[in-house]
């Protein structure tokens, strides 16, 4: 009798320990009380559960370890066929070093000499001057594949997700065949994470360095863009030492071509030279595109199919007002926190 009692007590104790150690699985969706999963979140969960399972009734099928896996980010697919050769030529004319890099690769292929290749290129300069476009243009000029990585979108709420997602893209690029460009857009943001210091996440810069070292002098071409290189660690900067290019703002000739390109059939030929001269040297390609698009909307609102001088004047003033408003907003925010004298 006592033996049976002891066995029951042991059995009950073991069951209690197992139940206590069982991970608590919250109801899905994890962060959405409205039970409204995005297509991306649903796809991520079904990768874990299997496509035949209902993700909203999965609480007993997913382990805590699986829930803590970094969530893969949506991939940005860029079709090089959609990038117009005319705007590429404008960017290359402004930055002759880009053409030298393309020529060195073509010469290396003809001579079968990999030492002529520059496989690490860092495009530096102000926002909006065409660095991202130049990275894509290099791939198109070389008729290469392209993996375009937006560093600002790599990190999620999951531990090590930034390094993990970067490694996924890099491994995918390494698995391709032929010449392939890996564009690291805004590389300075790759290392700008207080989050990493707080949560002891892996450093994605180290992940990138490892991939570059594995592929040094081979068929992968790493093209990074950065507004300012001061936030990029010295070891990573060293790997781009021989391929640093300072991209420049459009000159008057380039401004006229850019205005004509973005306006297309909306333009008045006599308008462009005057407006290209009037716009400042500080206008980036992105600024010029924005002015043209605003001018086109102004003309369309009046049911016109051509842009006139007033459309441009209004578009330029709208941009100035936007810049002034942004500066004032930043000033007020700094004052609120005591950062403005």
C-alpha positions as a Markdown table, in Angstrom:
| # | Residue | x | y | z |
|---|---|---|---|---|
| 1 | Unk | 0.0 | 0.0 | 0.0 |
| 2 | Unk | 2.7 | 2.4 | 1.0 |
| 3 | Unk | 4.6 | 1.4 | -2.2 |
| 4 | Unk | 1.6 | 2.4 | -4.4 |
| 5 | Unk | 1.2 | 5.7 | -2.5 |
| 6 | Unk | 4.9 | 6.5 | -3.0 |
| 7 | Unk | 4.7 | 5.7 | -6.7 |
| 8 | Unk | 1.6 | 8.0 | -7.2 |
| 9 | Unk | 3.4 | 10.8 | -5.3 |
| 10 | Unk | 6.5 | 10.4 | -7.5 |
| 11 | Unk | 4.4 | 10.4 | -10.7 |
| 12 | Unk | 2.5 | 13.5 | -9.6 |
| 13 | Unk | 5.8 | 15.3 | -8.8 |
| 14 | Unk | 7.3 | 14.5 | -12.2 |
| 15 | Unk | 4.2 | 15.6 | -14.0 |
| 16 | Unk | 4.2 | 18.9 | -12.1 |
| 17 | Unk | 7.9 | 19.5 | -13.0 |
| 18 | Unk | 7.2 | 18.8 | -16.7 |
| 19 | Unk | 4.2 | 21.1 | -16.7 |
| 20 | Unk | 6.2 | 23.9 | -15.0 |
| 21 | Unk | 9.0 | 23.7 | -17.5 |
| 22 | Unk | 6.7 | 23.6 | -20.5 |
| 23 | Unk | 7.2 | 26.9 | -22.4 |
| 24 | Unk | 4.3 | 29.4 | -22.4 |
| 25 | Unk | 3.1 | 30.0 | -26.0 |
| 26 | Unk | 1.1 | 33.2 | -26.3 |
| 27 | Unk | -1.9 | 33.2 | -28.6 |
| 28 | Unk | -1.3 | 34.2 | -32.2 |
| 29 | Unk | -0.9 | 36.8 | -33.6 |
| 30 | Unk | 1.8 | 37.8 | -31.1 |
| 31 | Unk | 1.5 | 41.5 | -31.4 |
| 32 | Unk | -1.9 | 42.0 | -33.0 |
| 33 | Unk | -5.0 | 41.8 | -30.8 |
| 34 | Unk | -7.2 | 42.2 | -33.8 |
| 35 | Unk | -6.1 | 38.8 | -35.2 |
| 36 | Unk | -5.1 | 40.4 | -38.5 |
| 37 | Unk | -1.8 | 38.9 | -39.7 |
| 38 | Unk | 0.0 | 40.5 | -42.6 |
| 39 | Unk | 0.8 | 38.3 | -45.6 |
| 40 | Unk | 4.5 | 38.4 | -44.6 |
| 41 | Unk | 3.8 | 37.4 | -41.0 |
| 42 | Unk | 1.5 | 34.6 | -42.1 |
| 43 | Unk | 4.1 | 33.3 | -44.6 |
| 44 | Unk | 6.8 | 33.4 | -41.8 |
| 45 | Unk | 4.6 | 31.4 | -39.4 |
| 46 | Unk | 3.6 | 28.9 | -42.1 |
| 47 | Unk | 7.3 | 28.3 | -42.9 |
| 48 | Unk | 7.6 | 27.1 | -39.3 |
| 49 | Unk | 4.2 | 25.2 | -39.1 |
| 50 | Unk | 3.9 | 23.9 | -42.5 |
| 51 | Unk | 1.6 | 25.3 | -45.2 |
| 52 | Unk | -1.2 | 22.9 | -44.2 |
| 53 | Unk | -1.7 | 24.4 | -40.7 |
| 54 | Unk | -3.9 | 27.2 | -39.6 |
| 55 | Unk | -1.6 | 29.9 | -38.1 |
| 56 | Unk | -4.3 | 31.3 | -35.9 |
| 57 | Unk | -4.7 | 28.0 | -34.1 |
| 58 | Unk | -1.1 | 27.0 | -33.7 |
| 59 | Unk | -0.4 | 27.6 | -30.0 |
| 60 | Unk | 0.2 | 23.9 | -29.3 |
| 61 | Unk | 2.4 | 23.3 | -32.4 |
| 62 | Unk | 5.2 | 26.0 | -32.1 |
| 63 | Unk | 8.0 | 25.8 | -29.6 |
| 64 | Unk | 9.4 | 28.9 | -27.8 |
| 65 | Unk | 12.7 | 28.4 | -29.6 |
| 66 | Unk | 11.0 | 28.6 | -32.9 |
| 67 | Unk | 9.1 | 31.8 | -31.9 |
| 68 | Unk | 12.5 | 33.4 | -31.1 |
| 69 | Unk | 13.9 | 32.8 | -34.6 |
| 70 | Unk | 14.7 | 35.9 | -36.6 |
| 71 | Unk | 11.9 | 36.7 | -38.9 |
| 72 | Unk | 13.0 | 36.8 | -42.6 |
| 73 | Unk | 12.4 | 40.3 | -44.2 |
| 74 | Unk | 10.7 | 40.8 | -47.5 |
| 75 | Unk | 13.2 | 40.9 | -50.3 |
| 76 | Unk | 13.4 | 43.9 | -52.5 |
| 77 | Unk | 13.5 | 42.8 | -56.1 |
| 78 | Unk | 14.9 | 45.3 | -58.6 |
| 79 | Unk | 14.6 | 44.7 | -62.3 |
| 80 | Unk | 17.6 | 46.2 | -64.0 |
| 81 | Unk | 15.6 | 46.3 | -67.2 |
| 82 | Unk | 13.5 | 49.0 | -65.5 |
| 83 | Unk | 16.5 | 51.3 | -65.0 |
| 84 | Unk | 16.7 | 53.7 | -67.9 |
| 85 | Unk | 20.0 | 53.9 | -69.7 |
| 86 | Unk | 19.7 | 57.6 | -70.1 |
| 87 | Unk | 19.7 | 58.4 | -66.3 |
| 88 | Unk | 22.5 | 55.8 | -65.9 |
| 89 | Unk | 24.6 | 57.6 | -68.5 |
| 90 | Unk | 24.0 | 60.9 | -66.6 |
| 91 | Unk | 25.3 | 59.4 | -63.4 |
| 92 | Unk | 28.3 | 57.9 | -65.1 |
| 93 | Unk | 29.2 | 61.2 | -66.8 |
| 94 | Unk | 29.1 | 62.9 | -63.5 |
| 95 | Unk | 31.3 | 60.3 | -61.9 |
| 96 | Unk | 33.9 | 59.1 | -64.4 |
| 97 | Unk | 35.5 | 56.7 | -61.9 |
| 98 | Unk | 32.4 | 54.5 | -62.2 |
| 99 | Unk | 33.2 | 53.9 | -65.9 |
| 100 | Unk | 36.8 | 53.1 | -65.0 |
| 101 | Unk | 35.6 | 50.3 | -62.6 |
| 102 | Unk | 33.3 | 48.9 | -65.3 |
| 103 | Unk | 36.2 | 49.0 | -67.8 |
| 104 | Unk | 38.6 | 47.2 | -65.4 |
| 105 | Unk | 36.2 | 44.4 | -65.0 |
| 106 | Unk | 35.6 | 44.0 | -68.7 |
| 107 | Unk | 39.4 | 44.0 | -69.3 |
| 108 | Unk | 39.8 | 41.4 | -66.5 |
| 109 | Unk | 37.3 | 39.2 | -68.2 |
| 110 | Unk | 39.0 | 39.5 | -71.6 |
| 111 | Unk | 42.5 | 38.9 | -70.2 |
| 112 | Unk | 41.3 | 36.3 | -67.7 |
| 113 | Unk | 43.2 | 38.2 | -65.0 |
| 114 | Unk | 41.3 | 38.7 | -61.7 |
| 115 | Unk | 43.9 | 41.1 | -60.4 |
| 116 | Unk | 42.4 | 43.9 | -62.5 |
| 117 | Unk | 39.1 | 43.6 | -60.7 |
| 118 | Unk | 37.9 | 46.0 | -58.1 |
| 119 | Unk | 35.5 | 43.9 | -56.0 |
| 120 | Unk | 34.8 | 46.4 | -53.2 |
| 121 | Unk | 33.4 | 49.8 | -54.1 |
| 122 | Unk | 32.2 | 52.4 | -51.6 |
| 123 | Unk | 30.1 | 55.3 | -53.0 |
| 124 | Unk | 30.1 | 58.3 | -50.7 |
| 125 | Unk | 28.3 | 61.6 | -50.7 |
| 126 | Unk | 25.2 | 63.6 | -49.9 |
| 127 | Unk | 21.8 | 62.0 | -49.8 |
| 128 | Unk | 19.9 | 62.0 | -53.1 |
| 129 | Unk | 22.9 | 62.3 | -55.5 |
| 130 | Unk | 22.4 | 58.9 | -57.1 |
| 131 | Unk | 24.6 | 56.6 | -55.0 |
| 132 | Unk | 21.9 | 53.8 | -54.9 |
| 133 | Unk | 21.2 | 54.3 | -58.6 |
| 134 | Unk | 25.0 | 54.1 | -59.3 |
| 135 | Unk | 25.2 | 50.8 | -57.5 |
| 136 | Unk | 22.4 | 49.4 | -59.6 |
| 137 | Unk | 23.9 | 50.9 | -62.7 |
| 138 | Unk | 27.2 | 49.1 | -62.2 |
| 139 | Unk | 25.3 | 45.8 | -62.2 |
| 140 | Unk | 23.5 | 46.7 | -65.4 |
| 141 | Unk | 26.7 | 47.9 | -67.2 |
| 142 | Unk | 28.4 | 44.6 | -66.3 |
| 143 | Unk | 25.3 | 42.6 | -67.2 |
| 144 | Unk | 25.6 | 41.1 | -63.7 |
| 145 | Unk | 23.0 | 39.8 | -61.2 |
| 146 | Unk | 22.0 | 42.1 | -58.4 |
| 147 | Unk | 21.3 | 41.6 | -54.7 |
| 148 | Unk | 20.1 | 44.9 | -53.3 |
| 149 | Unk | 20.2 | 45.1 | -49.4 |
| 150 | Unk | 18.5 | 48.0 | -47.6 |
| 151 | Unk | 20.3 | 48.0 | -44.3 |
| 152 | Unk | 17.6 | 50.1 | -42.6 |
| 153 | Unk | 15.1 | 47.2 | -43.0 |
| 154 | Unk | 17.3 | 44.3 | -41.8 |
| 155 | Unk | 16.6 | 44.5 | -38.1 |
| 156 | Unk | 13.4 | 43.2 | -36.5 |
| 157 | Unk | 12.4 | 42.8 | -32.9 |
| 158 | Unk | 14.1 | 39.5 | -32.8 |
| 159 | Unk | 17.6 | 39.0 | -31.3 |
| 160 | Unk | 20.4 | 38.8 | -33.9 |
| 161 | Unk | 17.9 | 39.5 | -36.7 |
| 162 | Unk | 20.0 | 42.1 | -38.4 |
| 163 | Unk | 23.1 | 39.9 | -38.7 |
| 164 | Unk | 20.9 | 36.9 | -39.5 |
| 165 | Unk | 18.9 | 38.5 | -42.3 |
| 166 | Unk | 22.1 | 40.0 | -43.8 |
| 167 | Unk | 23.7 | 36.6 | -43.8 |
| 168 | Unk | 20.7 | 35.1 | -45.6 |
| 169 | Unk | 21.0 | 37.6 | -48.4 |
| 170 | Unk | 24.8 | 37.2 | -48.6 |
| 171 | Unk | 24.5 | 33.4 | -48.8 |
| 172 | Unk | 21.9 | 33.7 | -51.5 |
| 173 | Unk | 24.3 | 35.9 | -53.5 |
| 174 | Unk | 27.2 | 33.5 | -53.1 |
| 175 | Unk | 25.0 | 30.7 | -54.4 |
| 176 | Unk | 24.4 | 32.5 | -57.8 |
| 177 | Unk | 26.5 | 32.0 | -60.9 |
| 178 | Unk | 28.5 | 34.5 | -62.9 |
| 179 | Unk | 29.3 | 38.1 | -62.0 |
| 180 | Unk | 27.0 | 39.3 | -59.2 |
| 181 | Unk | 26.7 | 42.7 | -57.5 |
| 182 | Unk | 25.9 | 42.9 | -53.8 |
| 183 | Unk | 24.6 | 46.4 | -53.1 |
| 184 | Unk | 24.8 | 47.4 | -49.4 |
| 185 | Unk | 22.6 | 50.5 | -49.4 |
| 186 | Unk | 23.4 | 53.0 | -46.6 |
| 187 | Unk | 26.1 | 50.9 | -45.0 |
| 188 | Unk | 26.6 | 53.5 | -42.3 |
| 189 | Unk | 23.2 | 52.4 | -40.9 |
| 190 | Unk | 24.4 | 48.8 | -40.7 |
| 191 | Unk | 26.6 | 49.7 | -37.7 |
| 192 | Unk | 24.5 | 52.5 | -36.2 |
| 193 | Unk | 22.5 | 50.5 | -33.7 |
| 194 | Unk | 22.3 | 51.3 | -30.0 |
| 195 | Unk | 20.1 | 48.2 | -30.0 |
| 196 | Unk | 23.1 | 45.9 | -30.5 |
| 197 | Unk | 24.9 | 47.3 | -27.5 |
| 198 | Unk | 21.9 | 47.0 | -25.3 |
| 199 | Unk | 20.8 | 43.5 | -26.3 |
| 200 | Unk | 24.3 | 42.0 | -27.1 |
| 201 | Unk | 23.2 | 41.3 | -30.7 |
| 202 | Unk | 25.8 | 40.0 | -33.1 |
| 203 | Unk | 27.5 | 42.8 | -35.1 |
| 204 | Unk | 26.2 | 42.7 | -38.8 |
| 205 | Unk | 29.4 | 44.5 | -39.8 |
| 206 | Unk | 31.4 | 41.5 | -38.9 |
| 207 | Unk | 29.0 | 39.3 | -40.9 |
| 208 | Unk | 29.6 | 41.5 | -44.0 |
| 209 | Unk | 33.4 | 41.5 | -43.4 |
| 210 | Unk | 33.4 | 37.7 | -43.3 |
| 211 | Unk | 31.5 | 37.5 | -46.6 |
| 212 | Unk | 33.9 | 40.0 | -48.3 |
| 213 | Unk | 36.9 | 38.1 | -47.1 |
| 214 | Unk | 35.5 | 34.8 | -48.4 |
| 215 | Unk | 34.9 | 36.3 | -51.8 |
| 216 | Unk | 38.0 | 38.6 | -52.2 |
| 217 | Unk | 39.0 | 38.8 | -55.8 |
| 218 | Unk | 36.2 | 36.5 | -57.0 |
| 219 | Unk | 33.1 | 37.1 | -59.0 |
| 220 | Unk | 31.0 | 38.9 | -56.3 |
| 221 | Unk | 31.3 | 42.7 | -56.4 |
| 222 | Unk | 30.4 | 44.5 | -53.1 |
| 223 | Unk | 29.1 | 48.0 | -53.8 |
| 224 | Unk | 28.2 | 50.0 | -50.6 |
| 225 | Unk | 26.7 | 53.4 | -50.3 |
| 226 | Unk | 27.2 | 55.8 | -47.4 |
| 227 | Unk | 26.3 | 59.4 | -46.6 |
| 228 | Unk | 29.2 | 59.7 | -44.1 |
| 229 | Unk | 31.9 | 57.1 | -43.5 |
| 230 | Unk | 32.7 | 58.2 | -40.0 |
| 231 | Unk | 30.2 | 55.7 | -38.5 |
| 232 | Unk | 31.7 | 52.8 | -40.4 |
| 233 | Unk | 34.2 | 50.8 | -38.4 |
| 234 | Unk | 37.8 | 51.0 | -39.6 |
| 235 | Unk | 38.1 | 47.3 | -40.4 |
| 236 | Unk | 35.2 | 47.6 | -42.8 |
| 237 | Unk | 36.5 | 50.8 | -44.3 |
| 238 | Unk | 39.8 | 49.1 | -45.0 |
| 239 | Unk | 38.1 | 46.5 | -47.2 |
| 240 | Unk | 36.8 | 49.3 | -49.4 |
| 241 | Unk | 40.1 | 51.1 | -49.4 |
| 242 | Unk | 40.9 | 50.8 | -53.1 |
| 243 | Unk | 37.4 | 51.5 | -54.4 |
| 244 | Unk | 36.3 | 54.7 | -52.6 |
| 245 | Unk | 34.4 | 57.1 | -54.9 |
| 246 | Unk | 33.1 | 60.5 | -53.8 |
| 247 | Unk | 29.9 | 61.1 | -55.8 |
| 248 | Unk | 29.2 | 64.7 | -56.9 |
| 249 | Unk | 26.2 | 66.9 | -57.2 |
| 250 | Unk | 24.8 | 67.6 | -60.7 |
| 251 | Unk | 26.4 | 70.5 | -62.6 |
| 252 | Unk | 24.3 | 72.8 | -64.9 |
| 253 | Unk | 24.7 | 70.5 | -67.9 |
| 254 | Unk | 23.6 | 67.5 | -65.9 |
| 255 | Unk | 20.7 | 69.3 | -64.3 |
| 256 | Unk | 19.3 | 70.2 | -67.7 |
| 257 | Unk | 19.5 | 66.5 | -68.8 |
| 258 | Unk | 18.0 | 65.3 | -65.5 |
| 259 | Unk | 15.1 | 67.8 | -65.8 |
| 260 | Unk | 14.5 | 66.7 | -69.3 |
| 261 | Unk | 14.6 | 63.0 | -68.4 |
| 262 | Unk | 12.1 | 63.2 | -65.6 |
| 263 | Unk | 9.7 | 65.5 | -67.4 |
| 264 | Unk | 9.6 | 63.4 | -70.6 |
| 265 | Unk | 6.8 | 64.7 | -72.9 |
| 266 | Unk | 5.7 | 67.3 | -70.4 |
| 267 | Unk | 8.6 | 69.7 | -71.1 |
| 268 | Unk | 8.9 | 73.0 | -72.9 |
| 269 | Unk | 12.4 | 73.0 | -74.5 |
| 270 | Unk | 13.0 | 76.7 | -73.9 |
| 271 | Unk | 12.3 | 76.3 | -70.2 |
| 272 | Unk | 15.1 | 73.9 | -69.3 |
| 273 | Unk | 18.4 | 75.8 | -69.9 |
| 274 | Unk | 17.0 | 78.8 | -67.9 |
| 275 | Unk | 15.8 | 76.6 | -65.1 |
| 276 | Unk | 18.9 | 74.4 | -65.0 |
| 277 | Unk | 21.0 | 77.6 | -64.6 |
| 278 | Unk | 18.7 | 79.0 | -62.0 |
| 279 | Unk | 18.8 | 75.9 | -59.7 |
| 280 | Unk | 21.6 | 75.8 | -57.3 |
| 281 | Unk | 24.6 | 73.5 | -57.3 |
| 282 | Unk | 23.2 | 72.0 | -54.1 |
| 283 | Unk | 20.3 | 70.4 | -55.9 |
| 284 | Unk | 20.6 | 66.6 | -55.9 |
| 285 | Unk | 19.1 | 64.2 | -58.5 |
| 286 | Unk | 16.4 | 63.4 | -56.0 |
| 287 | Unk | 15.6 | 67.1 | -55.5 |
| 288 | Unk | 15.4 | 67.7 | -59.3 |
| 289 | Unk | 13.1 | 64.7 | -59.7 |
| 290 | Unk | 10.9 | 66.1 | -56.9 |
| 291 | Unk | 10.6 | 69.5 | -58.5 |
| 292 | Unk | 9.7 | 68.0 | -61.9 |
| 293 | Unk | 7.1 | 65.8 | -60.4 |
| 294 | Unk | 5.5 | 68.7 | -58.5 |
| 295 | Unk | 5.5 | 70.8 | -61.6 |
| 296 | Unk | 3.9 | 68.0 | -63.6 |
| 297 | Unk | 1.1 | 67.7 | -60.9 |
| 298 | Unk | 0.6 | 71.5 | -61.1 |
| 299 | Unk | 0.1 | 71.3 | -64.9 |
| 300 | Unk | -2.1 | 68.3 | -64.6 |
| 301 | Unk | -4.3 | 70.1 | -62.1 |
| 302 | Unk | -5.0 | 72.7 | -64.7 |
| 303 | Unk | -5.6 | 70.1 | -67.4 |
| 304 | Unk | -2.4 | 70.9 | -69.2 |
| 305 | Unk | 0.0 | 68.5 | -70.8 |
| 306 | Unk | 3.0 | 70.9 | -70.8 |
| 307 | Unk | 4.9 | 72.5 | -67.9 |
| 308 | Unk | 5.3 | 76.2 | -67.9 |
| 309 | Unk | 7.5 | 78.6 | -66.0 |
| 310 | Unk | 5.0 | 79.2 | -63.2 |
| 311 | Unk | 4.7 | 75.4 | -62.6 |
| 312 | Unk | 8.4 | 75.4 | -61.9 |
| 313 | Unk | 8.4 | 78.5 | -59.7 |
| 314 | Unk | 5.6 | 77.0 | -57.6 |
| 315 | Unk | 7.4 | 73.6 | -57.4 |
| 316 | Unk | 10.7 | 75.2 | -56.4 |
| 317 | Unk | 8.9 | 77.3 | -53.7 |
| 318 | Unk | 7.1 | 74.2 | -52.4 |
| 319 | Unk | 10.5 | 72.5 | -52.0 |
| 320 | Unk | 11.9 | 75.6 | -50.2 |
| 321 | Unk | 8.9 | 75.7 | -47.9 |
| 322 | Unk | 9.3 | 72.0 | -47.1 |
| 323 | Unk | 12.9 | 72.3 | -46.3 |
| 324 | Unk | 12.2 | 75.4 | -44.1 |
| 325 | Unk | 9.4 | 73.6 | -42.3 |
| 326 | Unk | 11.6 | 70.5 | -41.7 |
| 327 | Unk | 14.4 | 72.7 | -40.2 |
| 328 | Unk | 12.0 | 74.6 | -38.0 |
| 329 | Unk | 10.5 | 71.3 | -36.8 |
| 330 | Unk | 14.0 | 70.0 | -36.0 |
| 331 | Unk | 14.8 | 73.2 | -34.2 |
| 332 | Unk | 11.6 | 73.0 | -32.0 |
| 333 | Unk | 12.3 | 69.4 | -31.2 |
| 334 | Unk | 15.9 | 70.2 | -30.1 |
| 335 | Unk | 14.6 | 73.1 | -28.0 |
| 336 | Unk | 12.1 | 70.9 | -26.2 |
| 337 | Unk | 15.0 | 68.6 | -25.2 |
| 338 | Unk | 17.3 | 71.5 | -24.3 |
| 339 | Unk | 19.6 | 70.8 | -27.2 |
| 340 | Unk | 19.2 | 74.2 | -28.8 |
| 341 | Unk | 20.7 | 77.4 | -27.5 |
